[in-house]
Amino acid sequence: MSTSSPVDALQRTLAGEHASIFIFGALGGRAAILQPSALHSALDTAYAAHLERRDQLRTMITADGAEPVAAEPAYRLPRPLTSKAQIEAEALRVERACTTTYAALVAATQNDNRRWAVDALVATAVGQPAFGGRAEALPGLGAT
């Protein structure tokens, strides 16, 4: 069991959102060379959702009296990312990682922050099918 504070959990989640935004931006750029498809729309939707959650996390952390963690200058992307299948697989990996991070945030927070974390957990889990994912009984907890 973790002994970290709710603010630590918020900071870890914010760091994950920083990475997600970078990766979804890069995936959108890579997908731009492909024929128009539902993938473009799904990437745009995911990118916008992660931006919104990042901004909300910053607000929550500041409200708790802490300085939000900054984004890294860059994040490592897997190679290659040239086909629709490769781009979808990476997008799904990112959404699954976010779902796991939000599950941990739910466990570490209370009240309004927990309600917000539950909503974010559900949103990331529900977004996975756009990238080839399937519904899970307990999203974010991995195979049990």
Stockholm file with secondary structure:
# STOCKHOLM 1.0

chainA/1-144         MSTSSPVDALQRTLAGEHASIFIFGALGGRAAILQPSALHSALDTAYAAHLERRDQLRTMITADGAEPVAAEPAYRLPRPLTSKAQIEAEALRVERACTTTYAALVAATQNDNRRWAVDALVATAVGQPAFGGRAEALPGLGAT
#=GR chainA/1-144 SS CCCCCHHHHHHHHHHHHHHHHHHHHHHHHHHTTSCCCHHHHHHHHHHHHHHHHHHHHHHHHHHTTCCCCCCCSCCCCCSCCCSHHHHHHHHHHHHHHHHHHHHHHHHHCCHHHHHHHHHHHHHHHHHGGGGTCCCCSSTTSCCC
#=GC SS_cons         CCCCCHHHHHHHHHHHHHHHHHHHHHHHHHHTTSCCCHHHHHHHHHHHHHHHHHHHHHHHHHHTTCCCCCCCSCCCCCSCCCSHHHHHHHHHHHHHHHHHHHHHHHHHCCHHHHHHHHHHHHHHHHHGGGGTCCCCSSTTSCCC
//
